[in-house]
Amino acid sequence: MCAQSDNPIDRLIEKLADGNPAIRRNAVGSLRLHGARAARAIPALTALLNDCDPRVRREAARALHRLRTSGVG
């Protein structure tokens, strides 16, 4: 059995690699709502700007914008 992180940010970052675009998009949206607390997700969010799903790309751009305007990155 694999150990899972108890940190919600870490769990959301893990979901960014899910095979289902809806799960990726929802995880990105949740990270966006966490604001500066989600700063360590910036590399993974940046990678999603090249996602195959346009909705995931759009949500990743929104999340990165939110992080930048909250003083992160």
C-alpha positions as CSV (number, residue, x, y, z in Angstrom):
1,M,0.0,0.0,0.0
2,C,1.4,3.4,-1.0
3,A,1.6,6.2,1.6
4,Q,-0.3,9.3,0.7
5,S,0.6,12.8,1.8
6,D,-1.7,14.3,4.4
7,N,-1.1,17.7,2.9
8,P,-4.0,18.8,0.6
9,I,-1.7,20.8,-1.6
10,D,0.5,17.8,-2.2
11,R,-2.6,15.7,-3.0
12,L,-3.8,18.2,-5.5
13,I,-0.4,18.4,-7.2
14,E,-0.5,14.6,-7.6
15,K,-3.8,14.9,-9.3
16,L,-2.3,17.2,-11.9
17,A,-0.8,14.1,-13.6
18,D,-4.1,12.2,-13.6
19,G,-5.1,10.7,-17.0
20,N,-8.6,12.3,-16.8
21,P,-8.6,15.9,-17.9
22,A,-11.6,16.7,-15.7
23,I,-9.6,15.6,-12.6
24,R,-6.6,17.7,-13.7
25,R,-8.8,20.7,-14.4
26,N,-10.5,20.4,-11.0
27,A,-7.2,20.0,-9.2
28,V,-5.8,23.1,-10.9
29,G,-8.9,25.1,-10.0
30,S,-8.6,24.0,-6.4
31,L,-4.9,25.0,-6.3
32,R,-5.9,28.4,-7.7
33,L,-8.2,28.9,-4.8
34,H,-5.4,28.2,-2.4
35,G,-3.5,31.2,-3.7
36,A,0.0,31.7,-2.3
37,R,-0.2,28.4,-0.3
38,A,0.0,26.6,-3.6
39,A,3.3,28.2,-4.7
40,R,5.1,24.9,-4.9
41,A,2.7,23.8,-7.6
42,I,4.0,26.4,-10.0
43,P,6.3,24.0,-12.0
44,A,3.5,21.5,-12.5
45,L,1.0,24.2,-13.4
46,T,3.4,25.7,-15.9
47,A,3.8,22.2,-17.5
48,L,0.0,22.1,-17.8
49,L,0.1,25.1,-20.1
50,N,1.0,22.5,-22.8
51,D,-1.8,20.0,-21.8
52,C,-3.7,18.3,-24.6
53,D,-7.0,19.6,-23.2
54,P,-7.7,23.3,-23.8
55,R,-9.8,23.6,-20.6
56,V,-6.9,22.3,-18.5
57,R,-4.5,24.8,-20.2
58,R,-7.0,27.7,-19.6
59,E,-7.4,26.8,-15.9
60,A,-3.6,26.4,-15.5
61,A,-3.2,29.9,-17.0
62,R,-5.8,31.3,-14.6
63,A,-4.1,29.6,-11.6
64,L,-0.7,30.9,-12.5
65,H,-2.1,34.4,-13.0
66,R,-3.7,34.2,-9.5
67,L,-0.4,33.0,-8.0
68,R,1.5,35.9,-9.6
69,T,-1.0,38.5,-8.5
70,S,-0.9,37.1,-4.9
71,G,2.9,37.9,-4.8
72,V,4.2,34.4,-5.7
73,G,6.6,33.7,-8.5
